[in-house]
């Protein structure tokens, strides 16, 4: 296991959709170990594989004292009810903007044994599930901001680079 360096914008890996995991081997097991160790730090709610430079569909979470992972996650349900709160990202350090997300989310995937896994939650967990699945699709939370807010965020981001 290793604490991995977080990739930050404008690293192109963050804008690349991740590949499905087709074989669970030592490389994938090592990836999960690294995701779990790297997410286990204060202020970290979730971590997608591409945020540590690996182009595979996997993420870990650290929400409400629960740490876990899922491979090949897909969002299968979202509530119509939404939440609107500040959202940030390890790959976009220091920027926090109000981002609308579903209040409830349900993700299905597999574990390291290839067995089906369901991860679901409300509020912060729902936000985390949606945020990490976006990463695996090559999207950042900034892409979800309202136009005026997104322009402001992009301006602030350019000034920091």
RAHU-V26833 format. One record per residue. N is the residue number from 1. RES is the residue in three letters. SS is DSSP state (h for helix, s for strand, l for the rest). PSI is psi in whole degrees, -180 to 180 (* if undefined). Layout:
N_RES_SS_PSI ; N_RES_SS_PSI
This chain:
1_UNK_l_147 ; 2_UNK_l_142 ; 3_UNK_l_118 ; 4_UNK_l_152 ; 5_UNK_l_139 ; 6_UNK_l_129 ; 7_UNK_l_140 ; 8_UNK_l_159 ; 9_UNK_l_140 ; 10_UNK_l_30 ; 11_UNK_l_123 ; 12_UNK_h_-21 ; 13_UNK_h_-27 ; 14_UNK_h_-18 ; 15_UNK_h_14 ; 16_UNK_l_128 ; 17_UNK_l_138 ; 18_UNK_l_152 ; 19_UNK_s_147 ; 20_UNK_l_148 ; 21_UNK_l_118 ; 22_UNK_l_-23 ; 23_UNK_l_129 ; 24_UNK_l_106 ; 25_UNK_l_-170 ; 26_UNK_h_-33 ; 27_UNK_h_-44 ; 28_UNK_h_-40 ; 29_UNK_h_-42 ; 30_UNK_h_-39 ; 31_UNK_h_-47 ; 32_UNK_h_-44 ; 33_UNK_h_-46 ; 34_UNK_h_-41 ; 35_UNK_h_-43 ; 36_UNK_h_-42 ; 37_UNK_h_-41 ; 38_UNK_h_-33 ; 39_UNK_h_-16 ; 40_UNK_l_66 ; 41_UNK_l_154 ; 42_UNK_l_139 ; 43_UNK_l_6 ; 44_UNK_l_119 ; 45_UNK_l_-30 ; 46_UNK_s_160 ; 47_UNK_s_122 ; 48_UNK_s_152 ; 49_UNK_h_-38 ; 50_UNK_h_-19 ; 51_UNK_h_-14 ; 52_UNK_h_20 ; 53_UNK_l_14 ; 54_UNK_l_123 ; 55_UNK_l_54 ; 56_UNK_s_150 ; 57_UNK_l_92 ; 58_UNK_s_145 ; 59_UNK_s_162 ; 60_UNK_s_162 ; 61_UNK_s_159 ; 62_UNK_s_83 ; 63_UNK_s_131 ; 64_UNK_l_47 ; 65_UNK_l_21 ; 66_UNK_s_126 ; 67_UNK_s_135 ; 68_UNK_s_-176 ; 69_UNK_s_164 ; 70_UNK_s_141 ; 71_UNK_s_145 ; 72_UNK_s_46 ; 73_UNK_s_144 ; 74_UNK_s_134 ; 75_UNK_s_125 ; 76_UNK_s_-14 ; 77_UNK_s_139 ; 78_UNK_s_142 ; 79_UNK_l_155 ; 80_UNK_l_-30 ; 81_UNK_l_137 ; 82_UNK_s_167 ; 83_UNK_s_150 ; 84_UNK_s_104 ; 85_UNK_s_168 ; 86_UNK_s_138 ; 87_UNK_s_145 ; 88_UNK_s_-176 ; 89_UNK_s_136 ; 90_UNK_l_-28 ; 91_UNK_l_-5 ; 92_UNK_s_67 ; 93_UNK_s_138 ; 94_UNK_s_-5 ; 95_UNK_s_127 ; 96_UNK_s_124 ; 97_UNK_s_149 ; 98_UNK_s_127 ; 99_UNK_s_123 ; 100_UNK_s_131 ; 101_UNK_s_162 ; 102_UNK_s_145 ; 103_UNK_l_-31 ; 104_UNK_s_140 ; 105_UNK_s_148 ; 106_UNK_s_130 ; 107_UNK_s_140 ; 108_UNK_s_144 ; 109_UNK_s_-150 ; 110_UNK_s_165 ; 111_UNK_l_-173 ; 112_UNK_l_-14 ; 113_UNK_l_2 ; 114_UNK_l_9 ; 115_UNK_l_147 ; 116_UNK_s_143 ; 117_UNK_s_139 ; 118_UNK_s_129 ; 119_UNK_s_129 ; 120_UNK_s_161 ; 121_UNK_s_175 ; 122_UNK_s_168 ; 123_UNK_h_-118 ; 124_UNK_h_-41 ; 125_UNK_h_-42 ; 126_UNK_h_-43 ; 127_UNK_h_-44 ; 128_UNK_h_-48 ; 129_UNK_h_-44 ; 130_UNK_h_-43 ; 131_UNK_h_-47 ; 132_UNK_h_-38 ; 133_UNK_h_-37 ; 134_UNK_h_-46 ; 135_UNK_h_-46 ; 136_UNK_h_-19 ; 137_UNK_l_7 ; 138_UNK_l_24 ; 139_UNK_l_152 ; 140_UNK_l_158 ; 141_UNK_h_-27 ; 142_UNK_h_-30 ; 143_UNK_h_-20 ; 144_UNK_h_-5 ; 145_UNK_l_152 ; 146_UNK_l_152 ; 147_UNK_h_-51 ; 148_UNK_h_-41 ; 149_UNK_h_-39 ; 150_UNK_h_-41 ; 151_UNK_h_-43 ; 152_UNK_h_-45 ; 153_UNK_h_-42 ; 154_UNK_h_-37 ; 155_UNK_h_-47 ; 156_UNK_h_-39 ; 157_UNK_h_-45 ; 158_UNK_h_-39 ; 159_UNK_h_-29 ; 160_UNK_h_-23 ; 161_UNK_l_*
